[in-house]
Amino acid sequence: MPDRAKAEQLYQRARSEMTVGGLKEDALRYLNAAIEADPTFADAYDARSNIYATMGRADDSLADIKKCAELKSTHGENTRDNTIGGLPPELDNILKRHGF
């Protein structure tokens, strides 16, 4: 059973890691744990996609953006929050071509 409270706590820790020093690996670890705690937590996928993008992991980033969009469309939410950081222009252009 998904644990949204735990997932949100881990998500906030990831945001803190990125805000204070850009510790991508630590933030990624917290986001992975948040997704494990609640696989339906779209914002965690969104945030993780941004970290993957900054690490040059475009395929992983795109997969998470698709998952985020799928989850948010199920709940009628906006599909592009970009909660942690921005996407590199080349990845943003790819996403636009795919309708994101």
N, C-alpha and C positions, 0 to 999 in steps of 0.2 A: 504494500500500500504506500503511495507517495507521501513523503513527509515534507510538505511545502514550507513549514516553519524552519526546519533544518536547512532546506535548500536556499531559502532567502537569507539566512544567516551566513552561509558559505558564500553566496553571491555577493553580499556586502563586504565580506573579507577580501574577495577578489577585487572589488572596486577600490578598496582601501590600498591594496598592494599596488595597483596600477597608478593610483593618485600620488602616493608617497614617493615612489622611486622607480616605477616602471619595471617592477619585478615580474616579468611575464611568466616565468616558470612557476612561481608561487601562485600567481593569479590563476594560471591554467589548472594547477592542481586543485584549487578551491572550486573552480567551475566544474571540473570533472566530478568532484564529489557532490556538488549541488545537483548535477544532472543525474547522478546515481541515486541521490536521495529522492528526487522527483523528476522523472523523465519527461513530464509534461510541462516543465518550467521553461517556457519559450525564451524569456529574457536571458537565461543562462546560456542557451545556444547562441543567441544574438551576441552576447558579450564574448563568448569563446570564439565566434567567427572573426571578430575584430582582432583578437590576439593572434589567431592563426594567420590572418592576413599580414599583420606586422612582422610575423616570423617567416613570411614567404611561403606559407603552406596554403596556397590558393585552393587546392582541391578540398582540403579539410574545411576551409573557410566557407566555400560554396555549399558543401554538404550541410554545414550547420545553419547557414542562411536558409536553405531549402527547408530544413526541419523546423526552424523558427517560423517561417512563413506558413508551413502546414499547420503547426500548432495554433498560431494566432488566427489563421483563417477559420479554424474550427470554433474559436471563441469570439470571432468578429472583431479582432483587435487590429491595430495598425501593424504592418509587417516589416517596417524598417526603422527601428529605434536607434541603432548604433550606440548602445549604452556605454561602451568603453572605447574611447578613441574613434578615429575615423578610418575609413578604408582608403588604401592607396588608389589613385585615380585609375590605374589599369584594371584593378579588380572591380571598382565601381562601374566602369564601362562594360565589363563582362556581365555583371549583374543586370545592368539596364537592358542589355541585349536579350537577356533571359526573362525579362518582365518583372524584375524585382525593384 
